[in-house]
C-alpha cells in the first residue's frame, strides 16, 4: 500500500483523496476518442475497488474523474469550485497565525462559503512559487507576499474573488 499514489481532487465543495488515480488514467488512455460517458464509467470502474465511492455520489465522482483524465491529457478544463479557496502560506509564525485569524474573521463577517487552508510545509509553499512569508492565495492567485493585508483590502479581494 505505501507505493500507492493518493491524489487530492475536488468533489463539489470538498477535496477527497483518491488512491490509484494516475494508474487508472494510464489504463483508460486507450479509450481516448471514445464518448466522455464511456471514459467516465471506465474511470469509476477502475477506481471503485480501491476507494469508497457511495452509490449516491457516483455521478459526481465520474465528473471529477473525467476532469482529472482530461487534465492528464493536457486539455484545458475549468476546476469545479463552489465557494472560495483561500490558502495561508507560512510555517506557523505569529504573522502567519495572525493572517489566518484575519482571514477567518473576514470570511465569517462576510458570510462567504470558503475552504480555508493553512499550508505550513515549506516545500509545498515553494512549489506554489512563494518565497517570502506569510503569503495569501485566493482561488489559486497569490494576493500578497511577505506582509499582512489590511482588513478592508482583504474584504475587497474576497468579495471580488467570490463573483461568478
N, C-alpha and C positions, 0 to 999 in steps of 0.2 A: 504493500500500500504506500510506503514512503516515496516510491518513484512515480506515483500518480500525480498528474497535474490537476490543480484546482484553480479555476478561473472565476473571478467575480463578474457577474453580468447583471444588467438592470432588468428587473422584472416589475413593471409598474413603478411604484414609488420605493421599492425595496431593492437591495443588492443581495444576490444569492450566490453561493459558491457552487460551481458545477464541476464534478470530477470527470475527467476524461474528455473535455470539450475539444481540445486540439486533436486528439486521436480520432474522435468522431468526425470532425471536419475533414480530416485527411481521407477517412474511409468513404465519405459521402461525395468527395470531389468528383468521383467518376460519374455522378448524376448531373454534372454541370450541363446546362441547356434544357434540362427537364423542367416541368412545371414547378413553381415555388411550393405548392401544396405538397407535392411528392417529396421534395427535398426536406421540407419541414417535418414531414411524417417520418422520413428516414432518420433524421437527426434525433427525433423523440425516441424512436425505437432503439437507436444506438446508446442513448444516454439514460434511458429509463432504468435499466438493470443496476446502474452504479449510483443513481441519485433518487431521492424521494421526490416524486412528482405527483401531487394529488390529482385525482381524476378531474376535479372541478377546475383545476388551473392548467390543464394540458394545452388548451388553445393559446394561453398567454405564454407558456413555455415555448411552444412551437414558433410563435412570432419572434421571441427573443433568440431562439436558436438560429432561425433563418437570418436574423440581423447579424449575428456573430459569424455565420457562414459567409455572408456577403462581404463583411469586413475582411475576413481572411482571404477572400479572392481579390481584394483591393477595390471593391466597389464603394462608392460614396453612399453612406447610409446616415440617416439622422438618428441620433440617440433618442430613445424614448425617455422622456423626462416629465415627471409630474412634480411640480414644485421646484424649489431651488436646490442647487448643490453648492454647499459652502464648505471650503476647506481652510482650516487654520493650520499653517505650517510653522512648526517650531518644536524644539525638544522639550518644552515644559518650563522654560524660564518665566520669571514674573511677567514680562511683557507679553509672552505668548499666552499665558493663562488669562491676563487682563483682556487681550484681544478676543479670546474665546468667550469670556463673560460678556463683553460688549456685544458680540455677535448674537449670543443667546438672548440678551436683553432686548435688542432691537427686533429680532425675529418675533419674539413674544409680543412686544408692543405693537408691531405692525400686523400681527396675526397672520404671518406668512407660512405656507407649507414649505418646510426646508429640511433637507438632510444635512446636518452639521457634523463635520468630521474633523478631529484634531489629528493631523499627521505628525508623528514625533520621530519617525525613522529617518535619519539623515540621508541615507542612500535613496530612499523613496522621494524625499524632498529634492535632492539633487537631480533625480531622474525627471522631475517636473520642471527643471530648468531654473530653479530658485537657489540663490547662493547667499542671500542675506536674510536674516530672520528678525522678528516674526514676519510672516507674509500671509496674504489673504487671497484666496481664489474663489470666484463666484462663477458658477456654471463653466468651470474649467478655464476661466480667464483670470490671469494674475492681475489683481487690482492695486495692490500696494506691497512694497518690499522694504524691510528694514525700519519701518515706523508704524505708528498707530494712526488709523484714520479717526477723524472726529465723528461723533455720533450722527450728526446731520448728514455728513458725507456718506457714511455707511448706509443710512436710511435711503438716501438717493440711489446709491448703487443697487441695493437690494430691490427697491421698487422698480427700477429700470430693468433689472435682470428678470423680474417676475412677469414682465409684459409678454404676451403670447407672440 
